């Protein structure tokens, strides 16, 4: 977690926890969004430790291990005895591994829950979720983004189903490995960007869900952000002939096999991805587009996720990845700072490092945003990653329920206490 390397923590009393940073860290709030604050009294009761606040790194190892074991394992899964409630709803005792039942939390001091009970069901097949909504087996569904499912949900409007979609918190982009001799060459990066037709990708993968979706123009901001600036439309021009001109001016020669080469190196590489149907189709479209520009691209599908394979160890040429923009500072610094935790691309630019350091340490939002804008422009100049599009999210519900809205990564239940069922 970014920032925790510069923090001291102290429990002042049973109600007060204080973090003191040894140096400025403007994005400190993110530590509390990504890490749960869980009730001490449950841990104390289950481990037999009288006062968790009395422990320190110098406490007996056996005691610290007892705490660590409980923290790492006992709040995983569901156990009604230890599972806390921290909002208008709590887990019911009938919850199982495949079915979660929420009931109103009588101890909640805020606005009480809306529906008296909410049953959450995991449905692996999106088509089954749509059918369940049509049959009124479900009241609300949030299937994965899929144009075919979106069409089916829209077709249910005459049966009292409301379909909605919007831009989500995640984006798709192509990350280029600068350890690769090919992509160390800025000419190759420019030509690769020029041959990709992002409008075609958006047409097939996103506009069927959200018609207003456009190719993404930033690595730092989303289209609705005030500081969003389209930095890539002039670089990613969907022009295979222009890509060829770029290569030939730099001494690349088109071979009899239709692939460019220079100094004995063919313009041949692979795009790694997670093997999902959508990403497989995306890669196939890019392969076809850039083959016309004299590039030979292999499908480097790695089922299970690119992060668990060679990408995390730098063994890739290009990686098709999905990345959250929930925290701009974290996301950029982790991926593009020279010492970033997820900088698998081996990218380094001192000006980018300086801008991201400012964004992390300046508490004034205007200064922080200006630093991110600068970093965003520098990244676009270097073409280290190629943004494709913002991934849409979608949801649907029956017309006898009000106030359903899918809030990014928190899903549709974030405001369930405001739902009204007629």
Secondary structure as UniProt FT lines:
FT   TURN            2..3
FT   HELIX           4..6
FT   STRAND          7..13
FT   TURN            14..15
FT   STRAND          16..21
FT   TURN            26..29
FT   HELIX           30..34
FT   HELIX           40..47
FT   HELIX           52..54
FT   TURN            57..58
FT   HELIX           61..69
FT   HELIX           70..74
FT   TURN            80..82
FT   STRAND          89..91
FT   TURN            93..94
FT   STRAND          99..104
FT   TURN            106..107
FT   STRAND          117..121
FT   HELIX           126..134
FT   TURN            135..136
FT   STRAND          140..141
FT   HELIX           147..154
FT   TURN            155..156
FT   HELIX           157..159
FT   STRAND          161..176
FT   TURN            178..179
FT   HELIX           181..184
FT   HELIX           186..195
FT   HELIX           198..205
FT   TURN            206..209
FT   TURN            211..212
FT   TURN            223..224
FT   TURN            226..227
FT   TURN            233..235
FT   HELIX           240..249
FT   TURN            250..251
FT   STRAND          253..254
FT   TURN            256..257
FT   STRAND          260..262
FT   TURN            263..264
FT   STRAND          265..266
FT   STRAND          268..273
FT   HELIX           277..291
FT   TURN            292..294
FT   STRAND          296..301
FT   TURN            303..304
FT   HELIX           306..308
FT   TURN            309..310
FT   HELIX           311..313
FT   STRAND          318..324
FT   HELIX           328..336
FT   TURN            338..339
FT   TURN            341..342
FT   TURN            344..345
FT   HELIX           350..361
FT   HELIX           365..382
FT   STRAND          385..398
FT   TURN            399..400
FT   STRAND          401..402
FT   HELIX           408..410
FT   HELIX           412..418
FT   STRAND          420..421
//
